[in-house]
Amino acid sequence: MKAEKLTEKQVAEELAKLPGWTIKSGNLHRGFEFADFNEAFGFMTRAALIAESMGHHPDWSNAWNKVVVNLSTHSIGGLSNLDFKLAAKMQELL
């Protein structure tokens, strides 16, 4: 799937579909909290497999039971359809 840069209006429309996600420093951003490290790492593992299949990889971090995700499409210098698609897939994993 090709990355298509979204307009501000499109970003707002897509963001409304993703509870818990915000725009922070130009990235699609969300923090997740799990019961423990195993749940957090399991989420990251499942999300990584999806990201790899899409060829679109998150900037993220993990500290014990927390996962922080920042999505943007570096090749286009902004937010794309791929960022919102990956975020939606992450939502489904919850």
VMD Tcl script that builds the backbone (N, CA, C; Angstrom):
set m [mol new atoms 282]
animate dup $m
set s [atomselect $m all]
$s set {name element resname resid chain x y z} {
  {N N MET 1 A 0.849 -1.181 0.000}
  {CA C MET 1 A 0.000 0.000 0.000}
  {C C MET 1 A 0.893 1.243 0.000}
  {N N LYS 2 A 0.550 2.184 -0.814}
  {CA C LYS 2 A 1.323 3.416 -0.947}
  {C C LYS 2 A 0.900 4.445 0.102}
  {N N ALA 3 A 1.892 5.141 0.647}
  {CA C ALA 3 A 1.611 6.189 1.621}
  {C C ALA 3 A 1.078 7.428 0.914}
  {N N GLU 4 A -0.049 7.924 1.408}
  {CA C GLU 4 A -0.650 9.137 0.876}
  {C C GLU 4 A -0.758 10.144 2.007}
  {N N LYS 5 A -0.113 11.311 1.840}
  {CA C LYS 5 A -0.143 12.342 2.872}
  {C C LYS 5 A -1.563 12.866 3.028}
  {N N LEU 6 A -1.995 12.984 4.285}
  {CA C LEU 6 A -3.345 13.433 4.574}
  {C C LEU 6 A -3.384 14.934 4.839}
  {N N THR 7 A -4.498 15.542 4.487}
  {CA C THR 7 A -4.719 16.951 4.790}
  {C C THR 7 A -5.084 17.083 6.273}
  {N N GLU 8 A -5.077 18.301 6.786}
  {CA C GLU 8 A -5.474 18.518 8.187}
  {C C GLU 8 A -6.900 18.034 8.426}
  {N N LYS 9 A -7.774 18.268 7.470}
  {CA C LYS 9 A -9.159 17.821 7.604}
  {C C LYS 9 A -9.232 16.295 7.656}
  {N N GLN 10 A -8.498 15.626 6.789}
  {CA C GLN 10 A -8.482 14.162 6.780}
  {C C GLN 10 A -7.911 13.615 8.086}
  {N N VAL 11 A -6.850 14.260 8.591}
  {CA C VAL 11 A -6.261 13.842 9.864}
  {C C VAL 11 A -7.305 13.933 10.970}
  {N N ALA 12 A -8.018 15.043 11.031}
  {CA C ALA 12 A -9.050 15.232 12.056}
  {C C ALA 12 A -10.147 14.167 11.934}
  {N N GLU 13 A -10.562 13.856 10.721}
  {CA C GLU 13 A -11.599 12.847 10.502}
  {C C GLU 13 A -11.126 11.467 10.960}
  {N N GLU 14 A -9.898 11.117 10.600}
  {CA C GLU 14 A -9.350 9.811 10.972}
  {C C GLU 14 A -9.102 9.727 12.475}
  {N N LEU 15 A -8.630 10.802 13.068}
  {CA C LEU 15 A -8.353 10.833 14.501}
  {C C LEU 15 A -9.626 10.596 15.311}
  {N N ALA 16 A -10.739 11.106 14.829}
  {CA C ALA 16 A -12.021 10.934 15.521}
  {C C ALA 16 A -12.432 9.459 15.619}
  {N N LYS 17 A -11.885 8.621 14.762}
  {CA C LYS 17 A -12.208 7.188 14.750}
  {C C LYS 17 A -11.340 6.384 15.711}
  {N N LEU 18 A -10.329 7.032 16.320}
  {CA C LEU 18 A -9.353 6.314 17.142}
  {C C LEU 18 A -9.350 6.833 18.587}
  {N N PRO 19 A -10.167 6.269 19.444}
  {CA C PRO 19 A -10.197 6.727 20.832}
  {C C PRO 19 A -8.829 6.560 21.500}
  {N N GLY 20 A -8.442 7.583 22.253}
  {CA C GLY 20 A -7.186 7.521 22.989}
  {C C GLY 20 A -5.983 8.048 22.236}
  {N N TRP 21 A -6.090 8.219 20.938}
  {CA C TRP 21 A -4.984 8.714 20.123}
  {C C TRP 21 A -5.067 10.234 20.017}
  {N N THR 22 A -3.910 10.877 19.953}
  {CA C THR 22 A -3.824 12.320 19.797}
  {C C THR 22 A -2.751 12.641 18.760}
  {N N ILE 23 A -2.644 13.898 18.427}
  {CA C ILE 23 A -1.539 14.376 17.605}
  {C C ILE 23 A -0.576 15.070 18.565}
  {N N LYS 24 A 0.664 14.628 18.570}
  {CA C LYS 24 A 1.684 15.194 19.457}
  {C C LYS 24 A 2.968 15.372 18.664}
  {N N SER 25 A 3.424 16.607 18.578}
  {CA C SER 25 A 4.653 16.938 17.833}
  {C C SER 25 A 4.601 16.404 16.398}
  {N N GLY 26 A 3.419 16.494 15.779}
  {CA C GLY 26 A 3.260 16.065 14.398}
  {C C GLY 26 A 3.111 14.568 14.199}
  {N N ASN 27 A 3.068 13.821 15.292}
  {CA C ASN 27 A 2.912 12.365 15.228}
  {C C ASN 27 A 1.538 11.942 15.709}
  {N N LEU 28 A 1.082 10.816 15.216}
  {CA C LEU 28 A -0.085 10.155 15.767}
  {C C LEU 28 A 0.421 9.440 17.017}
  {N N HIS 29 A -0.115 9.779 18.185}
  {CA C HIS 29 A 0.484 9.379 19.457}
  {C C HIS 29 A -0.528 8.693 20.371}
  {N N ARG 30 A -0.028 7.666 21.070}
  {CA C ARG 30 A -0.848 7.030 22.111}
  {C C ARG 30 A 0.056 6.286 23.073}
  {N N GLY 31 A -0.331 6.339 24.320}
  {CA C GLY 31 A 0.301 5.520 25.349}
  {C C GLY 31 A -0.658 4.419 25.748}
  {N N PHE 32 A -0.123 3.229 25.936}
  {CA C PHE 32 A -0.916 2.080 26.373}
  {C C PHE 32 A -0.375 1.612 27.715}
  {N N GLU 33 A -1.259 1.155 28.586}
  {CA C GLU 33 A -0.830 0.586 29.859}
  {C C GLU 33 A -1.453 -0.799 30.002}
  {N N PHE 34 A -0.618 -1.755 30.368}
  {CA C PHE 34 A -1.042 -3.148 30.483}
  {C C PHE 34 A -0.856 -3.620 31.917}
  {N N ALA 35 A -1.312 -4.808 32.210}
  {CA C ALA 35 A -1.223 -5.346 33.566}
  {C C ALA 35 A 0.229 -5.585 33.995}
  {N N ASP 36 A 1.067 -5.969 33.037}
  {CA C ASP 36 A 2.453 -6.276 33.381}
  {C C ASP 36 A 3.311 -6.260 32.113}
  {N N PHE 37 A 4.587 -6.565 32.274}
  {CA C PHE 37 A 5.531 -6.553 31.161}
  {C C PHE 37 A 5.147 -7.562 30.088}
  {N N ASN 38 A 4.722 -8.758 30.495}
  {CA C ASN 38 A 4.375 -9.786 29.509}
  {C C ASN 38 A 3.252 -9.326 28.584}
  {N N GLU 39 A 2.238 -8.679 29.138}
  {CA C GLU 39 A 1.147 -8.190 28.292}
  {C C GLU 39 A 1.624 -7.074 27.367}
  {N N ALA 40 A 2.448 -6.180 27.894}
  {CA C ALA 40 A 2.965 -5.083 27.073}
  {C C ALA 40 A 3.825 -5.618 25.941}
  {N N PHE 41 A 4.721 -6.528 26.266}
  {CA C PHE 41 A 5.617 -7.078 25.254}
  {C C PHE 41 A 4.846 -7.935 24.242}
  {N N GLY 42 A 3.830 -8.647 24.709}
  {CA C GLY 42 A 2.991 -9.429 23.803}
  {C C GLY 42 A 2.279 -8.530 22.801}
  {N N PHE 43 A 1.756 -7.411 23.284}
  {CA C PHE 43 A 1.117 -6.432 22.396}
  {C C PHE 43 A 2.112 -5.946 21.348}
  {N N MET 44 A 3.319 -5.600 21.801}
  {CA C MET 44 A 4.337 -5.100 20.864}
  {C C MET 44 A 4.701 -6.159 19.828}
  {N N THR 45 A 4.784 -7.404 20.245}
  {CA C THR 45 A 5.125 -8.490 19.321}
  {C C THR 45 A 4.050 -8.640 18.248}
  {N N ARG 46 A 2.785 -8.644 18.669}
  {CA C ARG 46 A 1.689 -8.767 17.695}
  {C C ARG 46 A 1.648 -7.554 16.770}
  {N N ALA 47 A 1.844 -6.360 17.340}
  {CA C ALA 47 A 1.848 -5.138 16.524}
  {C C ALA 47 A 3.027 -5.127 15.557}
  {N N ALA 48 A 4.165 -5.634 15.989}
  {CA C ALA 48 A 5.349 -5.678 15.119}
  {C C ALA 48 A 5.108 -6.552 13.895}
  {N N LEU 49 A 4.428 -7.660 14.067}
  {CA C LEU 49 A 4.131 -8.542 12.934}
  {C C LEU 49 A 3.212 -7.841 11.931}
  {N N ILE 50 A 2.241 -7.100 12.430}
  {CA C ILE 50 A 1.350 -6.337 11.552}
  {C C ILE 50 A 2.133 -5.248 10.826}
  {N N ALA 51 A 2.942 -4.504 11.582}
  {CA C ALA 51 A 3.733 -3.418 10.992}
  {C C ALA 51 A 4.647 -3.950 9.894}
  {N N GLU 52 A 5.286 -5.072 10.155}
  {CA C GLU 52 A 6.186 -5.656 9.156}
  {C C GLU 52 A 5.420 -6.055 7.901}
  {N N SER 53 A 4.227 -6.622 8.078}
  {CA C SER 53 A 3.435 -7.025 6.908}
  {C C SER 53 A 3.003 -5.817 6.084}
  {N N MET 54 A 2.867 -4.656 6.747}
  {CA C MET 54 A 2.493 -3.417 6.060}
  {C C MET 54 A 3.702 -2.685 5.497}
  {N N GLY 55 A 4.899 -3.045 5.954}
  {CA C GLY 55 A 6.095 -2.305 5.561}
  {C C GLY 55 A 6.091 -0.904 6.149}
  {N N HIS 56 A 5.470 -0.764 7.319}
  {CA C HIS 56 A 5.319 0.547 7.952}
  {C C HIS 56 A 5.561 0.370 9.447}
  {N N HIS 57 A 6.616 0.948 9.950}
  {CA C HIS 57 A 7.079 0.630 11.299}
  {C C HIS 57 A 6.945 1.801 12.264}
  {N N PRO 58 A 6.491 1.518 13.488}
  {CA C PRO 58 A 6.275 2.579 14.474}
  {C C PRO 58 A 7.569 3.015 15.153}
  {N N ASP 59 A 7.553 4.226 15.656}
  {CA C ASP 59 A 8.534 4.676 16.637}
  {C C ASP 59 A 7.847 4.424 17.971}
  {N N TRP 60 A 8.437 3.579 18.799}
  {CA C TRP 60 A 7.789 3.240 20.052}
  {C C TRP 60 A 8.789 2.907 21.123}
  {N N SER 61 A 8.289 2.874 22.357}
  {CA C SER 61 A 9.133 2.513 23.483}
  {C C SER 61 A 8.311 1.704 24.480}
  {N N ASN 62 A 9.028 0.972 25.316}
  {CA C ASN 62 A 8.398 0.128 26.328}
  {C C ASN 62 A 9.150 0.291 27.640}
  {N N ALA 63 A 8.418 0.503 28.703}
  {CA C ALA 63 A 8.964 0.498 30.059}
  {C C ALA 63 A 7.991 -0.301 30.921}
  {N N TRP 64 A 8.402 -1.450 31.337}
  {CA C TRP 64 A 7.642 -2.422 32.097}
  {C C TRP 64 A 6.252 -2.645 31.495}
  {N N ASN 65 A 5.199 -2.029 32.037}
  {CA C ASN 65 A 3.842 -2.308 31.551}
  {C C ASN 65 A 3.312 -1.223 30.612}
  {N N LYS 66 A 4.175 -0.332 30.188}
  {CA C LYS 66 A 3.740 0.781 29.335}
  {C C LYS 66 A 4.385 0.703 27.953}
  {N N VAL 67 A 3.592 1.044 26.951}
  {CA C VAL 67 A 4.067 1.142 25.575}
  {C C VAL 67 A 3.629 2.510 25.057}
  {N N VAL 68 A 4.568 3.265 24.519}
  {CA C VAL 68 A 4.271 4.575 23.933}
  {C C VAL 68 A 4.547 4.477 22.437}
  {N N VAL 69 A 3.564 4.872 21.640}
  {CA C VAL 69 A 3.644 4.756 20.185}
  {C C VAL 69 A 3.546 6.131 19.543}
  {N N ASN 70 A 4.430 6.392 18.595}
  {CA C ASN 70 A 4.376 7.587 17.756}
  {C C ASN 70 A 4.452 7.132 16.304}
  {N N LEU 71 A 3.474 7.532 15.531}
  {CA C LEU 71 A 3.422 7.146 14.123}
  {C C LEU 71 A 3.486 8.383 13.236}
  {N N SER 72 A 4.301 8.305 12.223}
  {CA C SER 72 A 4.331 9.287 11.136}
  {C C SER 72 A 5.022 8.610 9.968}
  {N N THR 73 A 4.868 9.193 8.811}
  {CA C THR 73 A 5.475 8.614 7.612}
  {C C THR 73 A 6.618 9.508 7.199}
  {N N HIS 74 A 7.816 9.090 7.554}
  {CA C HIS 74 A 9.011 9.910 7.323}
  {C C HIS 74 A 9.220 10.229 5.845}
  {N N SER 75 A 8.901 9.276 4.970}
  {CA C SER 75 A 9.158 9.463 3.536}
  {C C SER 75 A 8.324 10.589 2.918}
  {N N ILE 76 A 7.193 10.928 3.552}
  {CA C ILE 76 A 6.358 12.018 3.025}
  {C C ILE 76 A 6.365 13.240 3.939}
  {N N GLY 77 A 7.021 13.114 5.077}
  {CA C GLY 77 A 7.129 14.242 5.988}
  {C C GLY 77 A 5.837 14.621 6.682}
  {N N GLY 78 A 5.043 13.627 7.052}
  {CA C GLY 78 A 3.784 13.925 7.729}
  {C C GLY 78 A 2.999 12.677 8.031}
  {N N LEU 79 A 1.719 12.863 8.259}
  {CA C LEU 79 A 0.828 11.742 8.558}
  {C C LEU 79 A 0.191 11.218 7.283}
  {N N SER 80 A 0.118 9.907 7.205}
  {CA C SER 80 A -0.440 9.271 6.010}
  {C C SER 80 A -1.527 8.273 6.381}
  {N N ASN 81 A -2.155 7.765 5.363}
  {CA C ASN 81 A -3.147 6.717 5.521}
  {C C ASN 81 A -2.552 5.509 6.247}
  {N N LEU 82 A -1.275 5.228 6.039}
  {CA C LEU 82 A -0.628 4.086 6.677}
  {C C LEU 82 A -0.551 4.251 8.192}
  {N N ASP 83 A -0.322 5.456 8.656}
  {CA C ASP 83 A -0.256 5.701 10.099}
  {C C ASP 83 A -1.589 5.371 10.761}
  {N N PHE 84 A -2.663 5.810 10.152}
  {CA C PHE 84 A -3.986 5.566 10.732}
  {C C PHE 84 A -4.400 4.104 10.587}
  {N N LYS 85 A -3.980 3.463 9.516}
  {CA C LYS 85 A -4.281 2.042 9.338}
  {C C LYS 85 A -3.555 1.218 10.404}
  {N N LEU 86 A -2.275 1.521 10.651}
  {CA C LEU 86 A -1.530 0.792 11.674}
  {C C LEU 86 A -2.105 1.068 13.059}
  {N N ALA 87 A -2.473 2.311 13.343}
  {CA C ALA 87 A -3.081 2.635 14.636}
  {C C ALA 87 A -4.383 1.857 14.827}
  {N N ALA 88 A -5.188 1.759 13.783}
  {CA C ALA 88 A -6.443 1.013 13.881}
  {C C ALA 88 A -6.182 -0.470 14.150}
  {N N LYS 89 A -5.166 -1.013 13.526}
  {CA C LYS 89 A -4.799 -2.427 13.763}
  {C C LYS 89 A -4.339 -2.613 15.199}
  {N N MET 90 A -3.599 -1.632 15.736}
  {CA C MET 90 A -3.177 -1.711 17.134}
  {C C MET 90 A -4.388 -1.679 18.060}
  {N N GLN 91 A -5.384 -0.844 17.727}
  {CA C GLN 91 A -6.617 -0.790 18.513}
  {C C GLN 91 A -7.297 -2.161 18.551}
  {N N GLU 92 A -7.304 -2.839 17.417}
  {CA C GLU 92 A -7.944 -4.149 17.327}
  {C C GLU 92 A -7.262 -5.167 18.232}
  {N N LEU 93 A -5.952 -4.999 18.456}
  {CA C LEU 93 A -5.220 -5.931 19.311}
  {C C LEU 93 A -5.628 -5.829 20.770}
  {N N LEU 94 A -6.205 -4.695 21.150}
  {CA C LEU 94 A -6.619 -4.531 22.544}
  {C C LEU 94 A -7.840 -5.364 22.796}
}
mol reanalyze $m
mol bondsrecalc $m
mol representation Tube
mol addrep $m
